Amino acid sequence: MPDFSAEVLALRRILGQGKTYRETVFRIIAMEKISPSSVKELKRNVFAVLRRYFSLSFEVDSLFPSYAKDSEERYLALVTLYQLRHRKDIAREQVKSCYYSTYFSMRLSGNCDLSYEKLEKVSALPFAIPEALKKRPYTYNSIALEIPDFLLRDLVFSYGPEKAREIALSIKEIPNATFVRNRFLAPEGKIDGVKEIPTDKDVIYLLGRDMEGKEKEMLQEGHYHPLELIKALAASSLPEFAVEMDCLLLNQRLPFFASYLASLYQDLPGLRITPVFSKEERYRSGIDTLCKLKANEKVHPLLCQSDLVKTYFPYDAMDLVVQQGTDIGIGRIGMRPEVLPDLSEKDMSNSCHRQTQELLSASDFVKKDGYLLFVNSGLTMVETRDVKESFLSLRKNFAFVSDFRLLPGQYRTEGGYYCLFRREK
C-alpha cells in the first residue's frame, strides 16, 4: 500500500463518472498494473468508503468546505479519514505516509500538512452527529444509516419507521446466495445442511456466503445453478401451460432465469424460450452456460438491442413475456455499493417512467390470454406500485394478476419485486 492513488482514481470514476464498482476496480487494476498484494486493499478501501459515504462525506465536507464535490483532494480525504477512523490494523504513521505520497504524486492543491492535521485530529474523537441535526430527523438518520434522506423518507412512508430502519440496515449486507435445481441434470432429493425455501412450483435453496464440499461440486457440474430469489418466486407465480409456451425474456443479463423456466416446463412439447441480450459478451457467455446446463435445446438466445426486438418477433404472438426492469438497484446494494452515494430523487422518478415505457413496449408482444411478467430489484413504491399502476392506466386490455415485494431482511438475500399481468382483450 504505497499510496492511495488507485483509491482516488476509483472513487473519481464511480462517484464522478457514474461507473460501477466492479467495472471500475477491474479497470483500475488493469490500467495501473497494481500488484496482487495491493488488489485486496484497493477493493476493501473503495468498498468501505462507498458504504460509509454519508458519514465520511459529512465530516470531510465540514472540515474542508472549499473542496469541490468531485475533486481529487476530497476523494483522498475520504479514503484517509476511513483509514484513520476505522482501520485499527494499520499504523497511523503508515496512513500518513500514504497520504503525503498521494498528495505529492497527484500534485494536489492546498496545504498538505494542515489538511492531514485536521483529518488526524477529528479521527482521534468518536464520530458524533451534531445535536442540532436531531431537529431534522431524516437528515440525522440519513447519516446514521448511510442512506439518502429522501430514500429514507420514502421507505418510512411505505413501510413505517421500524421496518424502514430494518430495510436500511439489511440492504447493505452482503446477501446469501440462492440456487435452484436443474432438472435436466439433477434428480430430486434434498441437500444436507442447506436451508430450503418452498414455493408453489419448486424448492429454492439458500446457501451461505462460502460454498464448499458437495454444494460447490454440484454447482460446478451444473446440477444446481444460482438464481435471484425474486426471480424464482416470480416463476412460481406463473400459470400451468397445457401444450406450448412461446416465451420472450427481455433485457436479460444472465441466462439462469431462461434455464430455470426451461427446467420448470421441460415436459411441454411446444416450449420455446428466447432470452434477449444487448451485449455480445453476455450473449456468448449465455450460450456457453446454457450448453453446460443442458438447456440449449429449449432456449435460443438472441443478441439484439431492445428497440430492435420488434424486427425479430411479431406482435400479439407470445404466451409469456418477461420484462427485466432497468431499475436503480436498491434491492441489490449489498453487491452494488455505488448505488446510494450519487442517488437523487430525479433518478427515482426517471426510473419509474423508464420502466413503465419498457413494460408498454413489452406488452405489444403478448397475445390474447397471454401473460406479462415484470421483475426488478426495486423496493420503493416509486419503482414498484407506481410502475404497475402507471402501466395499467395506459394498457386497459391488461389485468393485474398478482405481485410480491421481497425485502432484503426476510432471507438475507437480494430484495426485489415482481408483478404478473394478463392480457384480456
Secondary structure, 3 states (H helix, E strand, C coil): CCCCHHHHHHHHHHHHHCCCHHHHHHHHHHHHCCCHHHHHHHHHHHHHHHHCHHHHHHHHHHHCCCCCCCCHHHHHHHHHHHHHHHCCCCCHHHHHHHHHHHHHHCCCCCCHHHHHHHHHHHHCCCCCCCHHHHHCHHHHHHHHHCCCHHHHHHHHHHHCHHHHHHHHHHCCCCCCEEEEECCCCCCCCCCCCCEEEECCCCEEEEECCCCCHHHHHHHHHCCEEECCHHHHHHHHCCCCCCCEEEEEEEEECCCHHHHHHHHHCCCCCEEEEEEEECCHHHHHHHHHHHHHCCCCCCECCEECCHHHHHHCCCCCCEEEEEEECCCCCHHHCCCCCCCCCCCCHHHHHHHHHHHHHHHHHHHCCEEEEEEEEEEECCCCCCCCHHHHHHHHHHCCCEEEEEEEEECHHHHCCCCEEEEEEEECC
